[in-house]
Amino acid sequence: MTRFLAFVGRFAVTGLLLLAALVVGAALWDYYLEAPWTRDGRVRAEVVGVAPDVSGLVRAVEVRDNQEVKRGDVLFRIDPERFALALRQAEAVVAGRKATLTQAEADLARYQQLSDNVVSQQRLEAALATEQGARAAYDQAVADRDLAKLNLARSEVRASVNGRISNLELRPGTYVATGKAVMALVDSDTLHVEGYFEETKLDRIRIGDPVTVHLMGDSHDFTGRVESVAAGIEDRERSAGANLLANVNPTFAWVRLAQRVPVRVALDPTPEAARLTAGRTATVVVHPGGTAEPRPLDGLWRRWEALKGNLAAHKG
Protein backbone atom coordinates (compact mmCIF):
# COMPACT_ATOMS: atom_id res chain seq x y z
CA MET A 1 0.00 0.00 0.00
CA THR A 2 2.82 2.35 0.88
CA ARG A 3 4.52 1.68 -2.45
CA PHE A 4 1.28 2.33 -4.28
CA LEU A 5 0.77 5.67 -2.51
CA ALA A 6 4.36 6.65 -3.30
CA PHE A 7 3.79 5.79 -6.96
CA VAL A 8 0.58 7.81 -7.05
CA GLY A 9 2.34 10.69 -5.32
CA ARG A 10 5.15 10.73 -7.87
CA PHE A 11 2.61 10.57 -10.69
CA ALA A 12 0.62 13.43 -9.19
CA VAL A 13 3.73 15.60 -8.76
CA THR A 14 4.79 14.88 -12.33
CA GLY A 15 1.33 15.75 -13.60
CA LEU A 16 1.27 19.00 -11.64
CA LEU A 17 4.69 19.96 -12.96
CA LEU A 18 3.59 19.17 -16.50
CA LEU A 19 0.40 21.20 -16.07
CA ALA A 20 2.38 24.12 -14.65
CA ALA A 21 4.81 23.91 -17.58
CA LEU A 22 1.91 23.98 -20.03
CA VAL A 23 0.32 26.98 -18.31
CA VAL A 24 3.61 28.89 -18.20
CA GLY A 25 4.38 27.95 -21.81
CA ALA A 26 0.96 29.12 -22.97
CA ALA A 27 1.35 32.35 -21.01
CA LEU A 28 4.81 32.96 -22.49
CA TRP A 29 3.54 32.21 -26.00
CA ASP A 30 0.71 34.70 -25.60
CA TYR A 31 2.97 37.27 -23.97
CA TYR A 32 5.75 37.28 -26.52
CA LEU A 33 3.87 36.44 -29.73
CA GLU A 34 0.32 37.70 -29.30
CA ALA A 35 0.18 40.36 -26.57
CA PRO A 36 0.25 43.94 -27.92
CA TRP A 37 3.45 45.29 -26.42
CA THR A 38 6.72 46.41 -27.96
CA ARG A 39 10.12 47.60 -26.84
CA ASP A 40 10.45 49.58 -30.06
CA GLY A 41 8.92 52.87 -28.97
CA ARG A 42 10.02 56.49 -29.03
CA VAL A 43 9.03 59.71 -27.32
CA ARG A 44 8.26 62.18 -30.09
CA ALA A 45 7.31 65.83 -30.43
CA GLU A 46 7.01 68.44 -33.13
CA VAL A 47 10.12 70.59 -33.49
CA VAL A 48 9.83 74.21 -34.60
CA GLY A 49 12.83 75.70 -36.33
CA VAL A 50 13.02 79.25 -34.98
CA ALA A 51 13.92 81.54 -37.87
CA PRO A 52 13.85 85.36 -38.00
CA ASP A 53 11.44 87.14 -40.33
CA VAL A 54 13.99 89.93 -40.92
CA SER A 55 17.74 89.91 -41.41
CA GLY A 56 20.24 91.68 -39.21
CA LEU A 57 22.74 91.48 -36.36
CA VAL A 58 21.63 89.80 -33.14
CA ARG A 59 21.71 92.33 -30.33
CA ALA A 60 20.69 90.09 -27.42
CA VAL A 61 19.77 86.46 -26.77
CA GLU A 62 17.10 86.29 -24.08
CA VAL A 63 17.01 82.51 -23.46
CA ARG A 64 19.37 79.73 -22.42
CA ASP A 65 19.82 76.27 -23.87
CA ASN A 66 17.10 73.81 -22.71
CA GLN A 67 15.06 76.62 -21.15
CA GLU A 68 11.28 76.28 -21.01
CA VAL A 69 9.43 79.08 -22.78
CA LYS A 70 5.82 80.08 -23.31
CA ARG A 71 4.18 81.18 -26.52
CA GLY A 72 4.97 84.86 -27.08
CA ASP A 73 8.18 84.96 -25.02
CA VAL A 74 11.05 86.89 -26.61
CA LEU A 75 13.82 84.53 -27.69
CA PHE A 76 16.30 86.99 -29.18
CA ARG A 77 16.42 90.54 -30.49
CA ILE A 78 17.82 91.81 -33.78
CA ASP A 79 19.38 95.29 -33.89
CA PRO A 80 16.30 97.51 -34.51
CA GLU A 81 18.04 100.76 -35.55
CA ARG A 82 17.84 100.11 -39.30
CA PHE A 83 14.15 99.20 -39.02
CA ALA A 84 13.42 102.27 -36.87
CA LEU A 85 15.03 104.51 -39.49
CA ALA A 86 13.04 102.78 -42.23
CA LEU A 87 9.85 103.46 -40.27
CA ARG A 88 10.68 107.15 -39.88
CA GLN A 89 11.38 107.37 -43.60
CA ALA A 90 8.09 105.66 -44.42
CA GLU A 91 6.18 108.00 -42.11
CA ALA A 92 7.75 110.99 -43.84
CA VAL A 93 6.67 109.65 -47.22
CA VAL A 94 3.13 109.14 -45.90
CA ALA A 95 3.02 112.76 -44.72
CA GLY A 96 4.16 114.01 -48.16
CA ARG A 97 1.69 111.80 -50.03
CA LYS A 98 -1.09 112.92 -47.69
CA ALA A 99 -0.38 116.57 -48.49
CA THR A 100 -0.39 115.82 -52.23
CA LEU A 101 -3.68 113.96 -51.90
CA THR A 102 -5.26 116.80 -49.94
CA GLN A 103 -4.27 119.30 -52.63
CA ALA A 104 -5.57 117.03 -55.40
CA GLU A 105 -8.90 116.56 -53.60
CA ALA A 106 -9.26 120.32 -53.17
CA ASP A 107 -8.50 120.97 -56.87
CA LEU A 108 -11.00 118.33 -57.96
CA ALA A 109 -13.73 119.73 -55.68
CA ARG A 110 -13.06 123.25 -57.01
CA TYR A 111 -13.27 122.13 -60.66
CA GLN A 112 -16.46 120.18 -60.00
CA GLN A 113 -18.18 123.32 -58.65
CA LEU A 114 -17.42 125.32 -61.80
CA SER A 115 -19.77 125.31 -64.77
CA ASP A 116 -18.94 123.86 -68.17
CA ASN A 117 -18.45 127.39 -69.53
CA VAL A 118 -15.59 128.01 -67.11
CA VAL A 119 -13.72 124.67 -67.12
CA SER A 120 -13.49 122.15 -69.93
CA GLN A 121 -14.40 118.50 -69.61
CA GLN A 122 -10.80 117.56 -70.37
CA ARG A 123 -9.52 119.68 -67.50
CA LEU A 124 -12.04 118.12 -65.11
CA GLU A 125 -11.01 114.60 -66.16
CA ALA A 126 -7.34 115.51 -65.70
CA ALA A 127 -8.07 116.74 -62.17
CA LEU A 128 -9.95 113.54 -61.41
CA ALA A 129 -7.02 111.42 -62.68
CA THR A 130 -4.60 113.47 -60.59
CA GLU A 131 -6.72 112.92 -57.48
CA GLN A 132 -6.93 109.17 -58.10
CA GLY A 133 -3.17 108.95 -58.68
CA ALA A 134 -2.48 110.86 -55.49
CA ARG A 135 -4.82 108.56 -53.55
CA ALA A 136 -3.11 105.46 -54.93
CA ALA A 137 0.31 106.88 -54.03
CA TYR A 138 -0.93 107.65 -50.53
CA ASP A 139 -2.29 104.11 -50.09
CA GLN A 140 1.04 102.70 -51.24
CA ALA A 141 2.89 104.89 -48.74
CA VAL A 142 0.59 103.73 -45.93
CA ALA A 143 1.26 100.09 -46.87
CA ASP A 144 5.03 100.73 -46.86
CA ARG A 145 4.75 102.37 -43.45
CA ASP A 146 2.79 99.40 -42.07
CA LEU A 147 5.43 97.06 -43.49
CA ALA A 148 8.15 99.08 -41.79
CA LYS A 149 6.23 98.82 -38.51
CA LEU A 150 5.94 95.07 -38.96
CA ASN A 151 9.67 94.72 -39.68
CA LEU A 152 10.46 96.70 -36.53
CA ALA A 153 8.15 94.50 -34.46
CA ARG A 154 9.61 91.33 -36.02
CA SER A 155 13.10 92.37 -34.91
CA GLU A 156 12.01 90.75 -31.63
CA VAL A 157 11.78 87.03 -32.37
CA ARG A 158 9.19 85.36 -30.15
CA ALA A 159 8.27 81.75 -29.40
CA SER A 160 5.39 80.54 -31.54
CA VAL A 161 4.57 77.55 -29.27
CA ASN A 162 5.07 76.36 -25.72
CA GLY A 163 8.14 74.20 -25.29
CA ARG A 164 11.84 74.01 -24.59
CA ILE A 165 14.78 75.49 -26.47
CA SER A 166 17.27 72.95 -27.75
CA ASN A 167 20.66 73.12 -29.43
CA LEU A 168 21.10 76.84 -28.80
CA GLU A 169 24.34 78.12 -30.30
CA LEU A 170 23.23 81.66 -31.18
CA ARG A 171 25.34 84.48 -29.77
CA PRO A 172 25.05 88.29 -29.82
CA GLY A 173 26.71 89.79 -32.87
CA THR A 174 25.78 86.91 -35.18
CA TYR A 175 24.22 87.95 -38.46
CA VAL A 176 20.96 86.06 -39.07
CA ALA A 177 19.16 85.80 -42.38
CA THR A 178 15.45 85.79 -43.08
CA GLY A 179 13.95 82.31 -43.00
CA LYS A 180 17.09 80.50 -41.79
CA ALA A 181 16.50 78.61 -38.54
CA VAL A 182 19.00 79.40 -35.77
CA MET A 183 17.60 77.29 -32.91
CA ALA A 184 15.17 74.45 -32.28
CA LEU A 185 12.03 74.75 -30.17
CA VAL A 186 10.51 71.43 -29.04
CA ASP A 187 6.73 71.84 -28.82
CA SER A 188 5.79 70.43 -25.42
CA ASP A 189 2.08 70.45 -26.31
CA THR A 190 2.72 67.77 -28.96
CA LEU A 191 4.72 65.36 -26.79
CA HIS A 192 3.53 61.81 -27.39
CA VAL A 193 4.83 58.27 -27.69
CA GLU A 194 4.89 56.18 -30.84
CA GLY A 195 5.14 52.42 -30.50
CA TYR A 196 6.10 50.39 -33.55
CA PHE A 197 3.99 47.24 -33.28
CA GLU A 198 4.24 44.13 -35.41
CA GLU A 199 1.35 43.85 -37.83
CA THR A 200 0.36 40.50 -36.27
CA LYS A 201 -0.58 42.35 -33.06
CA LEU A 202 -2.70 45.12 -34.54
CA ASP A 203 -5.94 43.13 -34.26
CA ARG A 204 -5.74 43.42 -30.48
CA ILE A 205 -5.22 47.20 -30.50
CA ARG A 206 -8.22 49.53 -30.47
CA ILE A 207 -8.47 53.32 -30.39
CA GLY A 208 -8.85 54.43 -26.78
CA ASP A 209 -7.21 51.36 -25.20
CA PRO A 210 -5.22 52.24 -22.05
CA VAL A 211 -1.46 52.15 -22.43
CA THR A 212 1.46 51.87 -20.03
CA VAL A 213 4.75 53.42 -21.14
CA HIS A 214 8.07 52.53 -19.53
CA LEU A 215 11.13 54.58 -20.46
CA MET A 216 14.56 53.00 -20.48
CA GLY A 217 16.44 53.89 -17.32
CA ASP A 218 13.34 55.40 -15.65
CA SER A 219 11.56 53.84 -12.68
CA HIS A 220 8.38 55.84 -13.26
CA ASP A 221 5.70 54.50 -15.60
CA PHE A 222 3.54 56.79 -17.71
CA THR A 223 -0.02 56.13 -18.75
CA GLY A 224 -1.96 57.13 -21.80
CA ARG A 225 -4.42 56.06 -24.50
CA VAL A 226 -4.11 54.75 -28.03
CA GLU A 227 -4.82 57.80 -30.16
CA SER A 228 -4.41 56.46 -33.69
CA VAL A 229 -2.81 53.83 -35.90
CA ALA A 230 -0.73 54.84 -38.92
CA ALA A 231 -2.68 54.79 -42.19
CA GLY A 232 0.26 53.40 -44.17
CA ILE A 233 3.95 52.51 -44.15
CA GLU A 234 6.60 52.51 -46.86
CA ASP A 235 6.70 49.52 -49.23
CA ARG A 236 10.42 48.97 -49.72
CA GLU A 237 9.82 46.18 -52.23
CA ARG A 238 8.24 48.56 -54.73
CA SER A 239 9.35 51.74 -56.46
CA ALA A 240 8.39 53.77 -59.52
CA GLY A 241 10.11 52.95 -62.80
CA ALA A 242 11.29 55.38 -65.46
CA ASN A 243 7.89 55.12 -67.20
CA LEU A 244 6.02 55.57 -63.89
CA LEU A 245 5.00 51.90 -63.78
CA ALA A 246 5.44 49.82 -60.63
CA ASN A 247 8.94 48.40 -60.24
CA VAL A 248 8.55 45.38 -57.93
CA ASN A 249 11.56 43.53 -56.53
CA PRO A 250 11.55 40.10 -58.28
CA THR A 251 13.26 38.30 -55.38
CA PHE A 252 11.18 36.93 -52.52
CA ALA A 253 12.52 36.05 -49.08
CA TRP A 254 11.04 32.82 -47.78
CA VAL A 255 11.32 34.06 -44.20
CA ARG A 256 9.03 37.06 -43.95
CA LEU A 257 9.33 39.31 -40.92
CA ALA A 258 6.24 41.10 -39.71
CA GLN A 259 6.09 44.75 -40.70
CA ARG A 260 6.08 47.29 -37.89
CA VAL A 261 3.28 49.84 -37.88
CA PRO A 262 3.44 53.09 -35.84
CA VAL A 263 0.77 53.45 -33.16
CA ARG A 264 0.41 56.93 -31.65
CA VAL A 265 -0.14 57.13 -27.90
CA ALA A 266 -1.44 60.28 -26.22
CA LEU A 267 0.06 60.59 -22.74
CA ASP A 268 -2.05 61.52 -19.75
CA PRO A 269 -1.25 65.11 -18.70
CA THR A 270 1.16 65.05 -15.76
CA PRO A 271 4.08 67.31 -14.78
CA GLU A 272 6.50 64.46 -15.48
CA ALA A 273 5.05 63.85 -18.97
CA ALA A 274 5.39 67.54 -19.85
CA ARG A 275 9.15 67.37 -19.18
CA LEU A 276 9.92 64.29 -21.27
CA THR A 277 12.86 64.37 -23.65
CA ALA A 278 11.92 63.71 -27.26
CA GLY A 279 13.78 60.77 -28.75
CA ARG A 280 13.97 58.61 -25.63
CA THR A 281 13.44 54.86 -25.96
CA ALA A 282 10.15 53.55 -24.62
CA THR A 283 8.46 50.22 -24.04
CA VAL A 284 4.78 50.46 -24.88
CA VAL A 285 2.23 48.03 -23.44
CA VAL A 286 -1.37 48.19 -24.65
CA HIS A 287 -4.07 46.80 -22.36
CA PRO A 288 -6.90 45.51 -24.57
CA GLY A 289 -10.40 45.71 -23.20
CA GLY A 290 -9.93 48.92 -21.28
CA THR A 291 -8.06 47.59 -18.25
CA ALA A 292 -4.60 48.68 -17.18
CA GLU A 293 -4.16 46.05 -14.49
CA PRO A 294 -0.71 44.41 -14.56
CA ARG A 295 -0.46 40.89 -15.94
CA PRO A 296 1.29 38.07 -14.05
CA LEU A 297 4.44 38.28 -16.17
CA ASP A 298 4.78 42.07 -16.06
CA GLY A 299 6.97 42.12 -12.95
CA LEU A 300 9.31 39.42 -14.24
CA TRP A 301 9.49 41.05 -17.65
CA ARG A 302 10.20 44.47 -16.10
CA ARG A 303 13.13 43.13 -14.11
CA TRP A 304 14.48 41.38 -17.19
CA GLU A 305 14.25 44.61 -19.24
CA ALA A 306 16.02 46.57 -16.50
CA LEU A 307 18.79 43.97 -16.36
CA LYS A 308 19.32 44.11 -20.12
CA GLY A 309 19.36 47.90 -20.05
CA ASN A 310 22.02 47.92 -17.34
CA LEU A 311 24.13 45.40 -19.26
CA ALA A 312 23.88 47.49 -22.41
CA ALA A 313 24.89 50.61 -20.47
CA HIS A 314 27.95 48.86 -19.03
CA LYS A 315 29.00 47.65 -22.49
CA GLY A 316 28.64 51.16 -23.85
C-alpha positions as CSV (number, residue, x, y, z in Angstrom):
1,M,0.0,0.0,0.0
2,T,2.8,2.3,0.9
3,R,4.5,1.7,-2.4
4,F,1.3,2.3,-4.3
5,L,0.8,5.7,-2.5
6,A,4.4,6.6,-3.3
7,F,3.8,5.8,-7.0
8,V,0.6,7.8,-7.0
9,G,2.3,10.7,-5.3
10,R,5.2,10.7,-7.9
11,F,2.6,10.6,-10.7
12,A,0.6,13.4,-9.2
13,V,3.7,15.6,-8.8
14,T,4.8,14.9,-12.3
15,G,1.3,15.8,-13.6
16,L,1.3,19.0,-11.6
17,L,4.7,20.0,-13.0
18,L,3.6,19.2,-16.5
19,L,0.4,21.2,-16.1
20,A,2.4,24.1,-14.6
21,A,4.8,23.9,-17.6
22,L,1.9,24.0,-20.0
23,V,0.3,27.0,-18.3
24,V,3.6,28.9,-18.2
25,G,4.4,28.0,-21.8
26,A,1.0,29.1,-23.0
27,A,1.4,32.4,-21.0
28,L,4.8,33.0,-22.5
29,W,3.5,32.2,-26.0
30,D,0.7,34.7,-25.6
31,Y,3.0,37.3,-24.0
32,Y,5.8,37.3,-26.5
33,L,3.9,36.4,-29.7
34,E,0.3,37.7,-29.3
35,A,0.2,40.4,-26.6
36,P,0.2,43.9,-27.9
37,W,3.5,45.3,-26.4
38,T,6.7,46.4,-28.0
39,R,10.1,47.6,-26.8
40,D,10.5,49.6,-30.1
41,G,8.9,52.9,-29.0
42,R,10.0,56.5,-29.0
43,V,9.0,59.7,-27.3
44,R,8.3,62.2,-30.1
45,A,7.3,65.8,-30.4
46,E,7.0,68.4,-33.1
47,V,10.1,70.6,-33.5
48,V,9.8,74.2,-34.6
49,G,12.8,75.7,-36.3
50,V,13.0,79.2,-35.0
51,A,13.9,81.5,-37.9
52,P,13.8,85.4,-38.0
53,D,11.4,87.1,-40.3
54,V,14.0,89.9,-40.9
55,S,17.7,89.9,-41.4
56,G,20.2,91.7,-39.2
57,L,22.7,91.5,-36.4
58,V,21.6,89.8,-33.1
59,R,21.7,92.3,-30.3
60,A,20.7,90.1,-27.4
61,V,19.8,86.5,-26.8
62,E,17.1,86.3,-24.1
63,V,17.0,82.5,-23.5
64,R,19.4,79.7,-22.4
65,D,19.8,76.3,-23.9
66,N,17.1,73.8,-22.7
67,Q,15.1,76.6,-21.2
68,E,11.3,76.3,-21.0
69,V,9.4,79.1,-22.8
70,K,5.8,80.1,-23.3
71,R,4.2,81.2,-26.5
72,G,5.0,84.9,-27.1
73,D,8.2,85.0,-25.0
74,V,11.1,86.9,-26.6
75,L,13.8,84.5,-27.7
76,F,16.3,87.0,-29.2
77,R,16.4,90.5,-30.5
78,I,17.8,91.8,-33.8
79,D,19.4,95.3,-33.9
80,P,16.3,97.5,-34.5
81,E,18.0,100.8,-35.6
82,R,17.8,100.1,-39.3
83,F,14.2,99.2,-39.0
84,A,13.4,102.3,-36.9
85,L,15.0,104.5,-39.5
86,A,13.0,102.8,-42.2
87,L,9.9,103.5,-40.3
88,R,10.7,107.2,-39.9
89,Q,11.4,107.4,-43.6
90,A,8.1,105.7,-44.4
91,E,6.2,108.0,-42.1
92,A,7.7,111.0,-43.8
93,V,6.7,109.6,-47.2
94,V,3.1,109.1,-45.9
95,A,3.0,112.8,-44.7
96,G,4.2,114.0,-48.2
97,R,1.7,111.8,-50.0
98,K,-1.1,112.9,-47.7
99,A,-0.4,116.6,-48.5
100,T,-0.4,115.8,-52.2
101,L,-3.7,114.0,-51.9
102,T,-5.3,116.8,-49.9
103,Q,-4.3,119.3,-52.6
104,A,-5.6,117.0,-55.4
105,E,-8.9,116.6,-53.6
106,A,-9.3,120.3,-53.2
107,D,-8.5,121.0,-56.9
108,L,-11.0,118.3,-58.0
109,A,-13.7,119.7,-55.7
110,R,-13.1,123.3,-57.0
111,Y,-13.3,122.1,-60.7
112,Q,-16.5,120.2,-60.0
113,Q,-18.2,123.3,-58.7
114,L,-17.4,125.3,-61.8
115,S,-19.8,125.3,-64.8
116,D,-18.9,123.9,-68.2
117,N,-18.5,127.4,-69.5
118,V,-15.6,128.0,-67.1
119,V,-13.7,124.7,-67.1
120,S,-13.5,122.1,-69.9
121,Q,-14.4,118.5,-69.6
122,Q,-10.8,117.6,-70.4
123,R,-9.5,119.7,-67.5
124,L,-12.0,118.1,-65.1
125,E,-11.0,114.6,-66.2
126,A,-7.3,115.5,-65.7
127,A,-8.1,116.7,-62.2
128,L,-9.9,113.5,-61.4
129,A,-7.0,111.4,-62.7
130,T,-4.6,113.5,-60.6
131,E,-6.7,112.9,-57.5
132,Q,-6.9,109.2,-58.1
133,G,-3.2,108.9,-58.7
134,A,-2.5,110.9,-55.5
135,R,-4.8,108.6,-53.6
136,A,-3.1,105.5,-54.9
137,A,0.3,106.9,-54.0
138,Y,-0.9,107.7,-50.5
139,D,-2.3,104.1,-50.1
140,Q,1.0,102.7,-51.2
141,A,2.9,104.9,-48.7
142,V,0.6,103.7,-45.9
143,A,1.3,100.1,-46.9
144,D,5.0,100.7,-46.9
145,R,4.7,102.4,-43.5
146,D,2.8,99.4,-42.1
147,L,5.4,97.1,-43.5
148,A,8.2,99.1,-41.8
149,K,6.2,98.8,-38.5
150,L,5.9,95.1,-39.0
151,N,9.7,94.7,-39.7
152,L,10.5,96.7,-36.5
153,A,8.2,94.5,-34.5
154,R,9.6,91.3,-36.0
155,S,13.1,92.4,-34.9
156,E,12.0,90.8,-31.6
157,V,11.8,87.0,-32.4
158,R,9.2,85.4,-30.1
159,A,8.3,81.8,-29.4
160,S,5.4,80.5,-31.5
161,V,4.6,77.6,-29.3
162,N,5.1,76.4,-25.7
163,G,8.1,74.2,-25.3
164,R,11.8,74.0,-24.6
165,I,14.8,75.5,-26.5
166,S,17.3,72.9,-27.8
167,N,20.7,73.1,-29.4
168,L,21.1,76.8,-28.8
169,E,24.3,78.1,-30.3
170,L,23.2,81.7,-31.2
171,R,25.3,84.5,-29.8
172,P,25.0,88.3,-29.8
173,G,26.7,89.8,-32.9
174,T,25.8,86.9,-35.2
175,Y,24.2,87.9,-38.5
176,V,21.0,86.1,-39.1
177,A,19.2,85.8,-42.4
178,T,15.4,85.8,-43.1
179,G,13.9,82.3,-43.0
180,K,17.1,80.5,-41.8
181,A,16.5,78.6,-38.5
182,V,19.0,79.4,-35.8
183,M,17.6,77.3,-32.9
184,A,15.2,74.4,-32.3
185,L,12.0,74.7,-30.2
186,V,10.5,71.4,-29.0
187,D,6.7,71.8,-28.8
188,S,5.8,70.4,-25.4
189,D,2.1,70.4,-26.3
190,T,2.7,67.8,-29.0
191,L,4.7,65.4,-26.8
192,H,3.5,61.8,-27.4
193,V,4.8,58.3,-27.7
194,E,4.9,56.2,-30.8
195,G,5.1,52.4,-30.5
196,Y,6.1,50.4,-33.6
197,F,4.0,47.2,-33.3
198,E,4.2,44.1,-35.4
199,E,1.3,43.8,-37.8
200,T,0.4,40.5,-36.3
201,K,-0.6,42.3,-33.1
202,L,-2.7,45.1,-34.5
203,D,-5.9,43.1,-34.3
204,R,-5.7,43.4,-30.5
205,I,-5.2,47.2,-30.5
206,R,-8.2,49.5,-30.5
207,I,-8.5,53.3,-30.4
208,G,-8.8,54.4,-26.8
209,D,-7.2,51.4,-25.2
210,P,-5.2,52.2,-22.0
211,V,-1.5,52.1,-22.4
212,T,1.5,51.9,-20.0
213,V,4.7,53.4,-21.1
214,H,8.1,52.5,-19.5
215,L,11.1,54.6,-20.5
216,M,14.6,53.0,-20.5
217,G,16.4,53.9,-17.3
218,D,13.3,55.4,-15.6
219,S,11.6,53.8,-12.7
220,H,8.4,55.8,-13.3
221,D,5.7,54.5,-15.6
222,F,3.5,56.8,-17.7
223,T,0.0,56.1,-18.7
224,G,-2.0,57.1,-21.8
225,R,-4.4,56.1,-24.5
226,V,-4.1,54.7,-28.0
227,E,-4.8,57.8,-30.2
228,S,-4.4,56.5,-33.7
229,V,-2.8,53.8,-35.9
230,A,-0.7,54.8,-38.9
231,A,-2.7,54.8,-42.2
232,G,0.3,53.4,-44.2
233,I,4.0,52.5,-44.1
234,E,6.6,52.5,-46.9
235,D,6.7,49.5,-49.2
236,R,10.4,49.0,-49.7
237,E,9.8,46.2,-52.2
238,R,8.2,48.6,-54.7
239,S,9.3,51.7,-56.5
240,A,8.4,53.8,-59.5
241,G,10.1,52.9,-62.8
242,A,11.3,55.4,-65.5
243,N,7.9,55.1,-67.2
244,L,6.0,55.6,-63.9
245,L,5.0,51.9,-63.8
246,A,5.4,49.8,-60.6
247,N,8.9,48.4,-60.2
248,V,8.6,45.4,-57.9
249,N,11.6,43.5,-56.5
250,P,11.6,40.1,-58.3
251,T,13.3,38.3,-55.4
252,F,11.2,36.9,-52.5
253,A,12.5,36.0,-49.1
254,W,11.0,32.8,-47.8
255,V,11.3,34.1,-44.2
256,R,9.0,37.1,-44.0
257,L,9.3,39.3,-40.9
258,A,6.2,41.1,-39.7
259,Q,6.1,44.7,-40.7
260,R,6.1,47.3,-37.9
261,V,3.3,49.8,-37.9
262,P,3.4,53.1,-35.8
263,V,0.8,53.4,-33.2
264,R,0.4,56.9,-31.6
265,V,-0.1,57.1,-27.9
266,A,-1.4,60.3,-26.2
267,L,0.1,60.6,-22.7
268,D,-2.1,61.5,-19.8
269,P,-1.2,65.1,-18.7
270,T,1.2,65.0,-15.8
271,P,4.1,67.3,-14.8
272,E,6.5,64.5,-15.5
273,A,5.0,63.8,-19.0
274,A,5.4,67.5,-19.9
275,R,9.2,67.4,-19.2
276,L,9.9,64.3,-21.3
277,T,12.9,64.4,-23.7
278,A,11.9,63.7,-27.3
279,G,13.8,60.8,-28.8
280,R,14.0,58.6,-25.6
281,T,13.4,54.9,-26.0
282,A,10.2,53.5,-24.6
283,T,8.5,50.2,-24.0
284,V,4.8,50.5,-24.9
285,V,2.2,48.0,-23.4
286,V,-1.4,48.2,-24.7
287,H,-4.1,46.8,-22.4
288,P,-6.9,45.5,-24.6
289,G,-10.4,45.7,-23.2
290,G,-9.9,48.9,-21.3
291,T,-8.1,47.6,-18.2
292,A,-4.6,48.7,-17.2
293,E,-4.2,46.1,-14.5
294,P,-0.7,44.4,-14.6
295,R,-0.5,40.9,-15.9
296,P,1.3,38.1,-14.0
297,L,4.4,38.3,-16.2
298,D,4.8,42.1,-16.1
299,G,7.0,42.1,-13.0
300,L,9.3,39.4,-14.2
301,W,9.5,41.1,-17.7
302,R,10.2,44.5,-16.1
303,R,13.1,43.1,-14.1
304,W,14.5,41.4,-17.2
305,E,14.2,44.6,-19.2
306,A,16.0,46.6,-16.5
307,L,18.8,44.0,-16.4
308,K,19.3,44.1,-20.1
309,G,19.4,47.9,-20.0
310,N,22.0,47.9,-17.3
311,L,24.1,45.4,-19.3
312,A,23.9,47.5,-22.4
313,A,24.9,50.6,-20.5
314,H,28.0,48.9,-19.0
315,K,29.0,47.6,-22.5
316,G,28.6,51.2,-23.9
